[in-house]
């Protein structure tokens, strides 16, 4: 008695599946956008309006 178990994946390889290729492309695009828009010059909480007001000498 022998029987064959089939997996849920089709005979098509994973790297040839259009959904896998689409997911990889979207992931790469999102990584590029993240890196390009990353601005290390911005420090949280510091803006020109947060500067201390100098004391007025009378």
C-alpha positions as CSV (number, residue, x, y, z in Angstrom):
1,X,0.0,0.0,0.0
2,X,1.5,3.2,-1.1
3,X,0.0,6.6,-1.4
4,X,1.4,10.0,-2.4
5,X,0.9,13.1,-0.4
6,X,0.8,16.3,-2.4
7,X,1.9,19.6,-0.9
8,X,-0.2,22.7,-1.2
9,X,2.3,24.3,-3.5
10,X,1.9,23.9,-7.2
11,X,4.6,22.3,-9.3
12,X,5.8,25.8,-10.2
13,X,8.8,26.9,-8.3
14,X,8.4,29.7,-5.7
15,X,10.8,32.1,-7.5
16,X,8.7,31.8,-10.6
17,X,5.4,32.7,-8.9
18,X,4.3,36.3,-9.8
19,X,3.1,36.9,-6.2
20,X,6.5,36.2,-4.8
21,X,8.2,38.4,-7.4
22,X,5.7,41.2,-6.7
23,X,6.3,41.0,-3.0
24,X,10.0,41.2,-3.4
25,X,9.7,44.2,-5.8
26,X,7.4,46.0,-3.3
27,X,9.8,45.2,-0.4
28,X,12.8,46.6,-2.3
29,X,10.9,49.8,-3.3
30,X,9.9,50.4,0.3
31,X,13.5,49.9,1.5
32,X,14.8,52.4,-1.1
33,X,12.2,54.9,-0.1
34,X,13.1,54.5,3.6
35,X,16.8,55.0,2.9
36,X,16.3,58.0,0.6
37,X,14.0,59.8,2.9
38,X,16.0,59.2,6.1
39,X,17.3,62.5,7.3
40,X,19.8,62.2,10.2
41,X,20.1,66.0,10.5
42,X,16.7,66.3,12.2
43,X,16.8,65.9,16.0
44,X,13.5,65.3,17.8
45,X,12.3,68.2,19.9
46,X,14.7,70.8,18.5
47,X,13.2,73.4,16.3
48,X,13.9,77.2,15.9
49,X,10.8,78.0,18.1
50,X,12.2,76.0,21.0
51,X,15.2,78.3,21.5
52,X,15.3,79.9,25.0
53,X,14.3,83.6,25.2
54,X,17.2,85.8,26.4
55,X,16.5,87.7,29.6
56,X,16.0,91.5,29.3
57,X,18.4,93.5,31.4
58,X,16.8,96.6,33.0
